[in-house]
Each structure stands twice: as C-alpha cells, then as structure tokens.
Amino acid sequence: MAMCVEDRISSFPDHILFHILSFLPIKDAVRTSIISTKWRYLFASISTIKFDGSLMSGLTDRNVD
C-alpha cells in the first residue's frame, strides 16, 4: 500500500523558508536545493551568512585586505 506524503513546508511563503534556512550552516542550506524545484535556488537568497573559525584559520596578514 502506497503512502501519500504531504509536503507542508514547501507550501510556506518564501520569506518563512528564507528565515528557516538562515539558521542552517550554508553547506546544509545549499543541500536543501535537492528537495524540490521550489527549493532549488532558495539558499541563494539567504541574507545571513555565518562563518566559523575554520574558514579563517588559513588566512594570514599578507592575504587579508
């Protein structure tokens, strides 16, 4: 017997989805693009990007402006 699964999250307005995605690390937010065609480019509109220390560890004074 096949189960019918309703996707309630995708029916949310885009601004709500952006808010939800803003809590995820950018890597995980990008991964949501495979959920459906509606989600494909949502991550590109995230207005808050959080950087962790590991991204900055390889930088030196010479290559940072």
Buried (B, 14 or more C-beta within 10 A) or exposed (E): EEEEEEEEEEEEEEEEBBBBBBEBEBEEBBEBBEEEEEBEEBBEEBEEEEEEEEEEEEEEEEEEE
